[in-house]
């Protein structure tokens, strides 16, 4: 198995540098190249002893470019439907067609590619509405930086049950919604100048408190569906657990949707699962996000 992997690496390195090797917990490892091609190897993470480069060195950071990302993947892969990772600049493109990769800070983002292999990419067709890449946005890692007039979205409907995690912070000025639905009334994290907010076609969190800040946070939504309790968590702390909102988001968006409530913000990572994660799984994912983005543990 390792011989197959080394052979594939040797072949691919003759044409382009390896820039990301995401290990997603599936039965294949995908290697993304700078020219837009990708190769998959039928291997699980447990089978990989090491990765070596033959005939080329691993790419180093250069002036104006983010450092190459280290291997890191969510600790729970079962049911992963969306994985958007701002630290992996190989998954971020200036235009929605995916042919113009982001290479440095302050460049526009027209495509944020889904790393879950489900093609749930976030895009922005209008050049004037594209957010930008911040090289050291959250935890000294790249983040997608939005002004209130800039947005990204994806149209997929995510019915309950589901689990949503994301890392974001406000940057001052406009403080409304950040992650919300594209076609129904669903929001998580921020609303109307407040944090720890959750509305799943009904308020799950206490409405309108506490006031927001500019620190990064990990927000979690667990939505089980009608007749079952929904949850909202902030930085690993439960905010609410009730049945006042039991609906998933129809489409996902940052600074877009039917309510025209947007923010100046940065977003680092988004994970969506097509099931309600267990308490142990939720803690693992929240711990992974806190550690990865250098967010203080509570």
Number of C-alpha atoms within 10 A of each C-alpha: 12 15 8 12 19 16 11 15 20 16 12 18 17 11 11 15 18 21 21 19 19 19 20 24 19 15 12 16 20 19 19 21 19 17 13 13 10 12 13 13 15 12 19 15 13 7 9 12 8 8 11 13 13 14 9 13 11 13 11 10 11 10 7 11 14 22 19 18 18 12 11 13 19 17 16 16 15 13 15 22 22 22 26 23 25 25 28 26 25 24 23 28 23 24 21 21 11 17 13 17 21 24 17 19 18 15 18 24 30 28 26 29 26 20 23 21 15 12 14 21 23 23 24 22 16 12 14 11 18 25 26 22 29 25 24 14 24 25 15 12 19 27 28 29 26 27 20 22 15 22 27 24 24 19 17 16 15 20 17 19 20 24 27 26 23 23 26 27 26 26 19 14 12 16 23 23 31 28 29 31 29 24 18 19 18 24 25 28 30 28 26 18 19 18 26 28 27 29 25 24 16 15 18 24 26 13 15 15 15 13 13 21 15 12 12 24 25 25 27 29 27 26 29 23 18 14 10 15 17 28 23 26 24 21 21 19 13 14 17 19 17 15 20 18 24 25 24 28 28 19 20 26 23 26 27 24 22 11 14 12 18 26 30 21 28 27 27 25 22 20 22 20 21 18 19 21 22 11 9 8 13 22 13 15 21 24 18 17 25 21 13 16 22 14 18 11 10 8
